[in-house]
Amino acid sequence: MIEVVFFDLDDTIVDTTKLAEMARRNAIENMVRHGLPVDFDTAYGELLELINEYGSNFGRHFDYLLRRLEVPYDPKLVAAGVISYHNTKFAYLRTVRGVRRLLLKLQKDGYRLAIITDGDPIKQWEKILRLELDPYFDEVFISDSLGVKKPHPKIFKRALRTMGIGPEEVVMVGDRLYSDIYGAKNVGMRTVWFRYGKYADRELEYLDYADFTINSLEELPEILRGLNLEESEADPDKEVHAD
């Protein structure tokens, strides 16, 4: 029987892609407004390349941006970017549509819930706490705290041990076919690919590892109900979660 649902965080629970794009664009606009001697398109393109090279958790994006643009270092310009980026992030941080309703329903139906996410622990916890999502989850597993990233099996096995369950009792829900779906399937979990965000049409070579594909989180309870009904029909003595 399915007892636990693991969720990815970014673009599964929290609408990260839209937020990040908006925050980065606003940061560049504010830097230009405060004297950056480069047009928006050039600066924004360089920022995206920098993020691709150094990763989204790198702490000096705007400092390095000035170097790439061959602009003398100016703390005013860096501050303009940082302020606008964080103001946008705090103002527009949102969950994916239907998340709270889904989590509440799953809790009522008796499922235990947990998050398995890659990223910086402080940044990830900031999203969870600002959106007041922590009461819904029994555990949160963050790669940079554990020393291992998805899709490595160790992060999934750590989560299973902590929750005290086997992989056959779990469904993993995530937006990335590679890190979420391929990773979870390789340790024996059932997998649900949430086709959402910037990875909605990427990594399709891993599509066969998804047991189910959904375009809305509202589809998940029906999938869980179907899996548990299959189990109960195979073994009539097992309990089934309520609708």
RODRENDO-255125 format. One record per atom (N, C-alpha, C): x, y, z; residue in three letters. Coordinates in steps of 0.02 Angstrom, whole numbers, plus 50000, padded with zeros to 5 digits. Layout:
N
XYZALA/...
! end
This chain:
243
500424994050000MET/500005000050000MET/500445006350000MET/500205011449969ILE/500565017849969ILE/500415021350035ILE/500945022650073GLU/500885025850138GLU/501165032950138GLU/501645034250094VAL/502015040650096VAL/502045043450025VAL/501985050050020VAL/502085053549957VAL/502665058349965VAL/503185057449924PHE/503745062049922PHE/503625067049866PHE/503775073349880PHE/503705078649831PHE/504385082049821PHE/504535083749759ASP/505055088649746ASP/504775095449769ASP/505215100449775LEU/504985107149796LEU/504895111949738LEU/505445113349702ASP/505425118549650ASP/505045116149589ASP/504555120049569ASP/504115118649512ASP/503705112349521ASP/503645110149583THR/503175104849600THR/502705107349655THR/503005110249707ILE/502625113349761ILE/502635120949754ILE/503225123649740VAL/503315130949734VAL/503435132749661VAL/503105137949637ASP/503155140049568ASP/503805143949557ASP/504345140349551THR/505015143349552THR/505215146449486THR/505085143249430THR/505335145649366THR/505085152549350THR/504435153649357LYS/504155160249342LYS/504435165549390LYS/504495163649453LEU/504755168349503LEU/505465170249488LEU/505895165449473ALA/506595166749460ALA/506685171249398ALA/506305169849346GLU/506365173849286GLU/506165181149299GLU/505615182049334MET/505385188749350MET/505885192449393MET/506165188949444ALA/506635192149489ALA/507275194249453ALA/507515189949408ARG/508135191549371ARG/508025197349323ARG/507465197449289ARG/507325202849243ARG/507255209549280ARG/506915209449337ASN/506835215549376ASN/507505217949403ASN/507945213249421ALA/508605215149446ALA/509005218849393ALA/509005216249332ILE/509375219549278ILE/509065226249261ILE/508405226649261GLU/508075233049247GLU/508275238249299GLU/508325236249362ASN/508505240949415ASN/509245243049410ASN/509665238449389MET/510365240149380MET/510445245149323MET/510085244149269VAL/510105248849212VAL/509845255649234VAL/509305255449274ARG/509005261649298ARG/509485265649342ARG/509935262149375HIS/510405265449420HIS/511095266449390HIS/511125265849324GLY/511745267849291GLY/512155262449257GLY/511925256249254LEU/512295251149218LEU/512355253249144LEU/512965254149119PRO/513055256849051PRO/512995251548997PRO/512515247049004VAL/512415241548956VAL/511665240748946VAL/511445239148885ASP/510735238448873ASP/510465232148907ASP/509815232048919PHE/509495226648957PHE/509615219848926PHE/509505219048861ASP/509555212548829ASP/510255209548837ASP/510765213748828THR/511455211348834THR/511595209148905THR/511405213248954ALA/511535211649024ALA/511145205449046ALA/510525205049026TYR/510115199349046TYR/510375192849015TYR/510585193148953GLY/510865187248921GLY/511505184848956GLY/511925189648976GLU/512535187849012GLU/512375184849081GLU/511865187449113LEU/511665184749179LEU/511435177549172LEU/511045176049121LEU/510805169249111LEU/511385164449097LEU/511875166649058GLU/512455162549046GLU/512845161249110GLU/512915166549150LEU/513275165949213LEU/512935160949260LEU/512275161349264ILE/511895156749306ILE/511965149549281ILE/511965148749216ASN/512055142049187ASN/512745139149204ASN/513245143449206GLU/513925141249220GLU/514045140049294GLU/513815144549336TYR/513975144249407TYR/513415141349451TYR/512825140749422GLY/512255138149460GLY/511855143649494GLY/511235142149508SER/510775147149536SER/510935148849608SER/511305144549644ASN/511455145849714ASN/512115149549725ASN/512455151349671PHE/513065155249676PHE/512905162049707PHE/513315164349753GLY/513145170249793GLY/513375176949765GLY/513705176949706ARG/513985183249682ARG/513815184449609ARG/513205182949590HIS/512995183749520HIS/513105190849494HIS/512915195749533PHE/512925202649507PHE/513635205449507PHE/514045203249555ASP/514755205149553ASP/515085202549490ASP/514975196149477TYR/515285193049418TYR/514985195749353TYR/514355197749355LEU/514045200649296LEU/514425206949274LEU/514605211249321LEU/514985217249303LEU/515655215449271LEU/515975210349296ARG/516615208149267ARG/516515205749196ARG/515995201849185ARG/515865199149118ARG/515705204649069ARG/515375209949094LEU/515195215549051LEU/515755220649045LEU/516315219249080GLU/516895223749081GLU/516705230749106GLU/516275230649158VAL/516065236849191VAL/516435237349257VAL/516755242949272PRO/517105243749336PRO/516635242149395PRO/516915238849445TYR/516495236949502TYR/516185243049535TYR/515535242749547ASP/515165248249579ASP/514675245049628ASP/514775245749692PRO/514325242649741PRO/513605245049735PRO/513525251149709LYS/512845253749699LYS/512465249349649LYS/512795247449595LEU/512465243249544LEU/512325236249570LEU/512795233549608VAL/512685226949637VAL/512095227149686VAL/512075232249727ALA/511535233049775ALA/510865233749740ALA/510855237449685ALA/510235238449647ALA/509975231749622ALA/510425227449598GLY/510215220849575GLY/509965216449631GLY/510345216349686VAL/510165212149743VAL/509495214249772VAL/509395220649782ILE/508775223149812ILE/508175221349770ILE/508215222649705SER/507645221249662SER/507505213749657SER/508045209849655TYR/507955202549652TYR/507585200049713TYR/507805201949773HIS/507495199449834HIS/506805202349844HIS/506705208649827ASN/506035211549834ASN/505525207949790ASN/505735206249729THR/505285202649684THR/505155195649711THR/505675192349735LYS/505595185449760LYS/505115185349819LYS/505185190049865PHE/504755190049923PHE/504035191949906PHE/503955196549857ALA/503285198949840ALA/502885193949799ALA/503225189949758TYR/502865185649710TYR/502955178149723TYR/503245176249779LEU/503325169249796LEU/502625166049802LEU/502515160749764ARG/501865157549762ARG/501935149949759ARG/501435146449783THR/501405139249772THR/501125137949703THR/501245131949677VAL/500915129749617VAL/500165129349632VAL/499755130649583ARG/499035130749593ARG/498775124149621ARG/498375124549672GLY/498045118749701GLY/498455115049753GLY/499055117549770VAL/499495113849815VAL/499195112949884VAL/498955118349915ARG/498705117849983ARG/498105113149988ARG/497665113849940ARG/497075109449940ARG/497285102049933ARG/497775100849890LEU/498015094049881LEU/498335091349945LEU/498785095149975LEU/499135092850035LEU/498655091450092LEU/498165095850100LEU/497665094850152LEU/497265088450140LEU/497085087250078LYS/496705081150062LYS/497115074950076LYS/497745075050055LEU/498175069250066LEU/498275067850140LEU/498355073250179GLN/498405072350251GLN/497775069150279GLN/497195071650259LYS/496565068950283LYS/496475061650263LYS/496745059950205ASP/496685053050181ASP/497185048350216ASP/497605051150259GLY/498055047050298GLY/498755046050271GLY/498925049550218TYR/499605048950191TYR/500095053250231TYR/500695050750239ARG/501235054850265ARG/501595058150206ARG/501805064350216LEU/502095068350162LEU/502795070650179LEU/503225070950129ALA/503905073350139ALA/504145076650075ALA/504665080750081ILE/504975084150025ILE/505685081450016ILE/505865080149953ILE/506565078549936ILE/506765083649883ILE/507225088049900THR/507405093549855THR/508155094549852THR/508385096749795ASP/509075099049789ASP/509105106449806ASP/509705108749825GLY/509775115949836GLY/510085117849903GLY/510145124349912ASP/510405127149973ASP/509885126550029ASP/510055123850087PRO/509565122750139PRO/509205129050162PRO/509575134550170ILE/509245140650193ILE/508755143250142ILE/508955143250078LYS/508495145550025LYS/507875141150020LYS/507975134650026GLN/507405130150020GLN/506935130750080GLN/507225131250139TRP/506805132150199TRP/506465138950197TRP/506785143950170GLU/506465150550165GLU/505825150150124GLU/505835146450069LYS/505235145650028LYS/504695142050068LYS/504895136650101ILE/504405132650138ILE/504095136750194ILE/504505140450232LEU/504245144150289LEU/503855150350269LEU/504085153950218ARG/503725159850196ARG/503025158050171ARG/502975152250140LEU/502325149950114LEU/501925145950165LEU/502215145150225GLU/501895141650280GLU/501685134550260GLU/502145131050227LEU/502025124250204LEU/502265118950253LEU/502685120950301ASP/502995116050345ASP/502505111650384ASP/501915114150405PRO/501465109650442PRO/501215103650403PRO/501255103950337TYR/501005098450297TYR/501485092550293TYR/502125093750307PHE/502635088750293PHE/502955085850356PHE/503025079250356ASP/503345075850412ASP/504095076850411ASP/504395077050351GLU/505115077650344GLU/505285081750282GLU/505865084950284VAL/506125088550226VAL/506855086350217VAL/507015083750158PHE/507685081350143PHE/507985085950089PHE/508545089350106ILE/508845094250061ILE/509555092050044ILE/509715091849981SER/510345088849958SER/510965091849991SER/510995098449996ASP/511595101550022ASP/511695100250097ASP/511165098050131SER/511235096050201SER/511465088850207SER/511315084850156LEU/511455077650159LEU/512085075650121LEU/512345080150081GLY/512955078750044GLY/512845074449982GLY/512235073949959VAL/512095069949899VAL/511475072849864VAL/511515073249797LYS/510975076249758LYS/510585070849720LYS/509965072449704LYS/509585068249658LYS/509935068449590LYS/509955063149552PRO/509585056849561PRO/509975051349599PRO/510495053149635HIS/510885048049670HIS/510435044149717HIS/510485037549716PRO/510025033449758PRO/510105034749833PRO/510675037349855LYS/510775038149927LYS/510285043149957LYS/510105048449921ILE/509645053349950ILE/508955050249958ILE/508745046149910PHE/508095042849915PHE/508095037449969PHE/508645033749974LYS/508685028550026LYS/508715031650095LYS/509045037350102ARG/509045040850166ARG/508335042850186ARG/507965045250138ALA/507275047250152ALA/506845041250172ALA/506945035650138LEU/506575029650155LEU/506735027250226LEU/507375027150244ARG/507575025050311ARG/507275029550364ARG/507305036050353THR/507055040850402THR/506305040050412THR/505945038750357MET/505215037950361MET/505015030950384MET/505495026350385GLY/505355019650409GLY/504915015550363GLY/505025016150297ILE/504605012750248ILE/505035009750193ILE/504735005350153GLY/505065002650095GLY/504855006450032GLY/505235005849978PRO/505075009649917PRO/504405007849887PRO/504165001749899GLU/503514999749871GLU/502935003349905GLU/503065006749960GLU/502545010449996GLU/502535017849981GLU/502925019849929VAL/503035026949916VAL/502865028749844VAL/502615034849836VAL/502565037949770VAL/502985044349771VAL/503395045249720MET/503795051349712MET/503485055649659MET/503365062049675VAL/503075066849628VAL/503575072349614VAL/503735073649551GLY/504205078849535GLY/504155081249464GLY/504455087049450ASP/504415090049384ASP/504985088049338ASP/505515085049366ARG/506105083349326ARG/506145075849315ARG/506135073949252LEU/506165066849236LEU/506825063749257LEU/507365067449253TYR/508025064649269TYR/508115064049345TYR/508125069649380SER/508295069449451SER/507745066449494SER/507115068049480ASP/506565065649522ASP/506325058649502ASP/506155057849438ILE/505825051749416ILE/506315046049405ILE/506825047249367TYR/507345042149356TYR/507665040149423TYR/507815045049464GLY/508135043549529GLY/507705039349574GLY/507065041249580ALA/506615037549625ALA/506465030549598ALA/506375030049533LYS/506215023549503LYS/506775018549514LYS/507395021049513ASN/507965016549521ASN/508035013549590ASN/507665016249639VAL/507665013149705VAL/507005009549719VAL/506585009049668GLY/505975005049674GLY/505335008749691GLY/505345015349690MET/504745019249705MET/504285019649644MET/503645020549655ARG/503185022549602ARG/503315029949587ARG/503215032049525THR/503395038849506THR/502845042349468THR/502755048749484VAL/502265052949450VAL/502635059149425VAL/502675059849359TRP/502985065749330TRP/502465071349324TRP/502605076849357PHE/502185082849353PHE/502465087149296PHE/502125087249240ARG/502375090649181ARG/502245098149189ARG/502735101549216TYR/502635108549235TYR/503305112249234TYR/503275118849222GLY/503875122949226GLY/504345122049168GLY/504965123949177LYS/505445124149122LYS/505665117249098LYS/505515111949138TYR/505695105249117TYR/505105101349089TYR/504575104849071ALA/503975101449046ALA/504095097748980ALA/504585099948942ASP/504735096648878ASP/505465094748872ASP/505785093648929ARG/506495091848928ARG/506595084948960ARG/507185082148948GLU/507395075848978GLU/506925070148960GLU/506615070648902LEU/506105065648883LEU/506395058748872LEU/507055058248867GLU/507365051648861GLU/507265047448924GLU/507045050648979TYR/506915047149041TYR/506165046049054TYR/505765047249003LEU/505035046849012LEU/504805039849032LEU/505145034749009ASP/504935027949025ASP/504975026349100ASP/505335030449138TYR/505395029349209TYR/504795032149248TYR/504365035749214ALA/503765038549246ALA/503195033549242ALA/502915031649298ASP/502335027249298ASP/501705031049277ASP/501685037449294PHE/501115041749276PHE/501375048649257PHE/500995052049214THR/501135058949196THR/500515063049211THR/500605068649246ILE/500035073049260ILE/500195080249239ILE/499685083849220ASN/499755090949203ASN/499465095449258ASN/499145092449307SER/498855096049364SER/498935091749425SER/499105094849482LEU/499175091149544LEU/498515088249567LEU/497965090949542GLU/497305088349560GLU/497205081149537GLU/497615078849491GLU/497565071949466GLU/497875066849513GLU/498275069149560LEU/498655064549602LEU/498225060149648LEU/497725062749683PRO/497335058349727PRO/497015052349691PRO/496805053349630GLU/496495047849593GLU/497015042449577GLU/497625044549562ILE/498165039749550ILE/498315035749612ILE/498365039149669LEU/498505035649732LEU/497935030849749LEU/497335032949738ARG/496755028649753ARG/496785022449709ARG/496955023349645GLY/496995017649600GLY/497535012749619GLY/498115015349639LEU/498665010949661LEU/498475006849722LEU/498145010049769ASN/497955006449830ASN/497385001449818ASN/496955003049771LEU/496424998249753LEU/496724992049720LEU/497234993149678GLU/497584987449648GLU/497884982949701GLU/498194986149751GLU/498504982249805GLU/497984978549847GLU/497414981849860SER/496904978649901SER/496574972849865SER/496514973349799GLU/496234967849760GLU/496714961949758GLU/497364963449758ALA/497864958149758ALA/497904954849827ALA/497784958849880ASP/497804956249949ASP/497214959249987ASP/496644955949989PRO/496034958650020PRO/496104960350093PRO/496614957750128ASP/496694959150199ASP/497004966050213ASP/497274969250160LYS/497594975750170LYS/497064981250172LYS/497204986450214GLU/496754992150217GLU/496874996750158GLU/496355000450139VAL/496405005350085VAL/496285012250114VAL/496685017250094HIS/496575024050117HIS/495885026450095HIS/495565030450138ALA/494905033150122ALA/494945037950064ALA/494375038950030ASP/494345043849976ASP/494405050750005ASP/
! end
